[in-house]
């Protein structure tokens, strides 16, 4: 170790050479002839462990937001200048003018094909060593395209340029654009649904817990499960307000998974569920809407809720942002998934599924007092700040 240190010290000008001590080698002074410090590597986030039951995906998104913001602030202090962003479209006619070695940019990638091509797109970011901070998708309004994918990423300038070049060459990509993120944030802050039909514009938020992206997901290697998930998700993507909720013909294996959870969790109700939850769960069974022998259809459950409290269900393809989720409550709408967890692990799912929604949320939404509380919280969230959205989401989760 000492020989290596001496070799390194010998490379510095004589007047800048640090002295070796018995306690190690001090760092060199920063001078004109001193090479710059290497980029700091962000420490990996600890994986979710056994305390998952005390976390929600909304809380996980909040944690990511806070962590990323703090990381950027520390990077700005270390570098001594703000990270600059490209604010003009990259269309091949000019070069990107990122002013520093490390940058965070927002990309709009328009896909020609269905969401299955997203996994290939993510491999481009992985191969160019870019850190993906955030992903959102929506159905594309552009002719000849299927989906718009908004991606925030961070990495070296050269890696960002390489990534864009690879995306432009990808046969599954219609176009790639660098966005002005500050402008996007202003638009997102201003927009909110003014009518229940505006919920059609709510953006589906992809997370790392989906089977296509999470290698630890029990359905990651199950192609048939992923195909089934996509089929059901497409129903939600194409759903529009005031239409009947599409009915899903569940398979025997899916019903078997439902029955396993249904029976086990019902046995826990006397000691773990409140009296109102038990009351309305029993009422759902008496009306023939709930049973261990079949998975309830959202349309039937929604009609029941309308009679009880005016709430209604709306199919959703996956986890929504906290803002969109709370905005839905303002109109007495609960966004509900229709797919079911993987049968290999019926007692746990890393993401919300119909078991979670129907056995957990629905009975409480049938209670007039809780329904009113939910709507009031949703109304309070309309147009408010991101900080307050996090507080409202936390409050609703723990309530």
C-alpha positions, 0 to 999 in steps of 0.5 A: 500500500505504501509503495502505491501511495509513493508512486501516486505522490510522485506524479504531483509537482514537488511543491504540492506533494503530500507527506506520508504518515503512519496513519495513511495518506492525506488527500492532495491539495486542490491546485491548478495541476491537480486532476478533478475529483471523480464523480461521486457515485450515488449510494444504492437505496436499501431494498425493501425488506420485511417491513413492507407492510408499513410502507405504501407505494405512494410512500415509496414514491415520496421517499424517492422524490425526497432522496433524489432532491437531496442528492441533487442539492449535494451534487450542486454544492460539491460541484460548485455550480448548478446542474444545467439542463437542455431546454430545447428539443433535440431533433438531430439538427443541433448538438445538445448544450449541456454545460457540465459533465453530469446532468439531469434531463427529461426525455419524451420517448414516443413508442411505435408499439405496445408497452412490451417494447418498454423493456427494450427501451430501458435496456438502452438506459442501462447500457449507457449507464444512465440512472432513471429517476422517474417514468410516466406513460400515457396513450399517445395522441400522435398518429402512428404511435402507441404510447408516450413515455416521459423519462427523467434520467441522470448521468454524464453528458456523453452517456446522455448523447449516446442514449439519445442516438441509440433511441433514435436508431431503435426501430420501436421508437418513433421519436426522442425529444429532450424537454424543458422540465421546468415548463413541464412542472409548471403545467403539472402544478396547474392542471387538475380535473374540473369534471369527473370525465377529466379523470380520463387524462390521469397518467398511469405511473410505472414503477419498478415493481411491475413484472416487466421491470422488476426481476424480483417480481414473482411474475418476471419470468412467467410470460403467460402471466405478463401476457395476461396482465397486459391484456387486463391493463389494456382494458383500463387504458382504453376505458372512458368515463360513463362507460360500463367497466369491462368484465374480466373472465378470470381463470381457474388459477386466478380464482384459486389465488383469490380464494386462498387470500379470501379465506385466510384474511377473512379469518383475521377480520375478528381481530384485525378489522374494524366493525364497519369494515366487517359490517359492509363486508358481510353485506357484500356477501349477503348481496352475492357480490362477494364470495370465495368462489369467484372474483367480483366484477368491478361493475357490480361492486361499483353499482353497490357503492353508488347505492351506499355512498355515491362512490364508484370504481374506475379501472386503472392499469397500475399505480397512479401518482398520489396527485391523480389518486387523490383528485379521483377521490374528490369526485367520489371515484376510486381507481381500482385494478382488475389484475390479480397477484401471481399465484406462486406468492398469494399472500404478498404482492409488491403492488396493488391488485384487485385482492388488495382493492376489493378486500381492503378498500371497498368495504370502507368506501361503503361507509358514509362517514369514511366516504365523506372523509375521503372526498373531503381529503380529495377536494383539499388536494386539488391544485395544492403543492407537492409537499401537501400532496405527500402529507395527504397521501400519508394521512389517507394511507394510515387512515 
